[in-house]
Amino acid sequence: MSAWNQLEETECDAVWNRFYKKFRFKPGVKSSDWPGIVEPAESITFSIGPVYDGHPEAYNRRTHDLGVKLIRAFRRCVGPADTIYVLDWHHPCYSFAPHGEFHFEHEDDWPIPALPNGDYYIFLARDLEWGVFGHPWEQTMCVFGRRVLDAIHSDPRELFTTKVRVGGRAV
């Protein structure tokens, strides 16, 4: 089974509508618009600023580590035949099967990479109860929902080390 399948426009719009409503998504490039969503009580928002330190080798290592660790976390959260939503603001959206077949050596191997590098990238459970919200301008990723938080914490990552907010509150 292919891991990535583009959603039909109507399904993509429906998922975005649910996301906007549930998380009160407020896109914006200014700090006054951040964090971009109402972060759930069970959430941790991490700074991803260090990935942009100007060293290509470090960038490649960190983005690869992030992708590998997110795949492992998502595999812990869903069954072998299950899929999650992957949203890219104002671009095609996908259904992603973490247990499916795909090649991953570089962030360009994903239709929507793990690291938000120019747009909002959102990985969501189909019921929207857990996920990862990537904010490119704030340079953060909000991991929310007990299931994915537990999965993320069980596998140390290079990027998710500096907490910005917990439960939507600054730390």
C-alpha positions as CSV (number, residue, x, y, z in Angstrom):
1,M,0.0,0.0,0.0
2,S,1.3,3.5,-0.8
3,A,1.9,5.5,2.3
4,W,0.9,8.9,0.7
5,N,-2.5,9.5,-1.0
6,Q,-3.6,12.9,-2.0
7,L,-7.1,13.8,-0.7
8,E,-9.9,14.9,-3.0
9,E,-10.5,18.7,-2.7
10,T,-13.8,18.2,-1.0
11,E,-12.3,15.9,1.7
12,C,-9.4,18.3,2.2
13,D,-11.8,21.3,2.6
14,A,-13.9,19.3,5.1
15,V,-10.8,18.4,7.2
16,W,-9.6,22.0,7.1
17,N,-13.0,23.2,8.2
18,R,-13.0,20.8,11.2
19,F,-9.5,21.9,12.1
20,Y,-10.3,25.6,11.9
21,K,-13.3,25.1,14.1
22,K,-11.8,22.8,16.7
23,F,-8.5,24.6,17.1
24,R,-9.6,28.2,16.2
25,F,-6.8,28.3,13.6
26,K,-5.6,31.9,13.1
27,P,-2.9,32.0,10.4
28,G,-0.5,34.9,10.6
29,V,3.2,35.8,10.1
30,K,3.3,38.4,12.9
31,S,4.1,37.4,16.5
32,S,0.8,39.0,17.6
33,D,-0.9,36.2,15.6
34,W,0.9,33.4,17.3
35,P,0.6,30.6,18.4
36,G,-1.8,30.1,15.5
37,I,-4.1,27.7,17.3
38,V,-5.7,27.3,20.7
39,E,-3.3,24.7,22.0
40,P,-5.0,21.9,23.9
41,A,-4.4,21.3,27.6
42,E,-2.5,18.1,26.7
43,S,0.2,19.7,24.5
44,I,3.8,20.7,24.4
45,T,5.1,23.3,21.9
46,F,8.8,23.0,21.1
47,S,11.1,25.5,19.5
48,I,12.5,24.3,16.2
49,G,14.7,27.4,15.7
50,P,18.0,25.5,16.1
51,V,17.4,23.7,12.9
52,Y,18.0,26.9,11.0
53,D,21.4,27.6,12.5
54,G,23.0,27.9,9.1
55,H,24.9,24.6,8.9
56,P,23.5,22.4,6.1
57,E,24.9,19.2,7.6
58,A,23.2,19.9,10.9
59,Y,20.0,20.9,9.1
60,N,19.9,17.6,7.2
61,R,20.7,15.6,10.3
62,R,18.0,17.3,12.4
63,T,15.3,17.1,9.7
64,H,16.1,13.5,9.1
65,D,16.0,12.7,12.8
66,L,12.7,14.6,13.1
67,G,11.1,12.7,10.2
68,V,12.3,9.3,11.5
69,K,11.1,10.0,15.0
70,L,7.7,11.3,13.9
71,I,7.2,8.2,11.7
72,R,8.0,6.0,14.7
73,A,5.6,8.0,16.9
74,F,2.8,7.8,14.4
75,R,3.3,4.1,14.0
76,R,2.9,3.7,17.8
77,C,-0.4,5.7,17.5
78,V,-2.2,3.9,14.7
79,G,-2.7,0.4,13.5
80,P,-1.0,-1.1,10.5
81,A,-3.9,-0.3,8.1
82,D,-4.8,3.1,9.6
83,T,-4.0,6.6,8.2
84,I,-3.7,10.1,9.5
85,Y,-4.3,13.4,7.8
86,V,-1.4,15.6,6.7
87,L,-2.4,19.2,5.9
88,D,-0.4,21.9,4.1
89,W,-2.1,25.3,4.2
90,H,-3.4,26.3,0.7
91,H,-1.9,23.2,-0.9
92,P,-2.9,19.6,-1.6
93,C,-3.5,17.5,1.6
94,Y,-2.9,13.9,2.1
95,S,-3.8,10.7,3.8
96,F,-0.7,9.2,5.2
97,A,-0.3,5.5,6.3
98,P,2.7,5.5,8.7
99,H,3.0,1.7,8.3
100,G,2.8,2.0,4.5
101,E,5.7,1.7,2.1
102,F,7.7,4.8,1.3
103,H,11.3,6.0,1.0
104,F,12.7,8.5,3.4
105,E,16.2,9.8,3.3
106,H,15.6,13.5,2.9
107,E,12.7,15.8,3.7
108,D,12.0,16.2,0.0
109,D,11.0,12.5,-0.1
110,W,7.7,13.5,1.6
111,P,5.0,15.4,-0.2
112,I,4.6,17.4,3.0
113,P,7.8,17.3,5.1
114,A,7.8,17.0,8.9
115,L,9.5,20.3,9.4
116,P,7.4,23.4,8.6
117,N,9.7,25.1,6.2
118,G,7.6,27.8,4.7
119,D,4.0,26.9,5.5
120,Y,1.8,25.4,8.2
121,Y,2.2,21.6,8.2
122,I,-0.2,19.6,10.3
123,F,-0.2,15.9,11.0
124,L,-3.6,14.8,12.5
125,A,-5.4,11.8,13.8
126,R,-8.5,11.3,11.7
127,D,-10.6,12.2,14.8
128,L,-8.4,15.3,15.4
129,E,-7.7,14.1,19.0
130,W,-3.9,14.2,18.6
131,G,-1.4,15.5,16.2
132,V,1.5,17.9,15.4
133,F,1.0,21.5,14.4
134,G,4.1,23.0,12.7
135,H,4.3,26.8,12.7
136,P,7.0,28.0,10.2
137,W,7.1,31.7,11.3
138,E,7.1,31.1,15.0
139,Q,9.5,28.2,14.4
140,T,7.6,25.9,16.7
141,M,5.9,22.5,16.6
142,C,3.0,21.8,18.9
143,V,2.6,18.2,19.8
144,F,-0.9,17.6,21.2
145,G,-2.9,14.7,22.6
146,R,-1.8,12.1,25.1
147,R,-1.3,9.3,22.6
148,V,1.2,11.1,20.4
149,L,2.9,12.9,23.4
150,D,3.6,9.5,25.0
151,A,4.9,8.2,21.7
152,I,7.2,11.2,21.1
153,H,8.6,11.0,24.6
154,S,9.5,7.4,24.3
155,D,12.0,8.2,21.5
156,P,14.4,11.1,22.2
157,R,14.6,13.6,19.4
158,E,17.3,16.1,18.6
159,L,14.8,18.9,17.9
160,F,12.1,18.5,20.5
161,T,14.2,19.6,23.5
162,T,13.3,23.3,24.1
163,K,9.8,23.8,25.4
164,V,8.1,27.1,24.5
165,R,4.6,26.3,25.9
166,V,2.9,23.5,27.9
167,G,-0.8,23.3,27.6
168,G,-0.8,26.6,25.8
169,R,1.0,28.4,28.6
170,A,4.5,29.9,28.2
171,V,7.3,28.1,30.1
